[in-house]
């Protein structure tokens, strides 16, 4: 699952939203790390709908403009839950390895010598 798809599903986890609302939520949830353009958003929405992870919830006209609201399906909720578990497990494994590396003897912050640096020609 792409990062954009993950955050779109996350944005829809608590309630249906329209396109602009999804864009705002994705930016907020990702703390600004994911900033999608409208064309990208609708491409993601189309793929998620084709995979039956989201559906059109309703359409409303506001200020003369049509707003389409999307919501998660049960399959979408399950996919989001599975991806969140996968990401959490990966983060946990990384943190464990980092902690183990800090405790291992011989680990320093100094860069390793490159080839030809020791004993080279003068």
Secondary structure, 3 states (H helix, E strand, C coil): CCHHHHHHHHHCCCCCEEHHHHHHHHHHHCCCCCCCCHHHHHHHHHHHHHCCCEEEEEEEEECCEEEEEEEECHHHHHHHHHHHHHHHHHHHHHHHHHHHHHHCCCCCCCCCCCCCCCCCCC
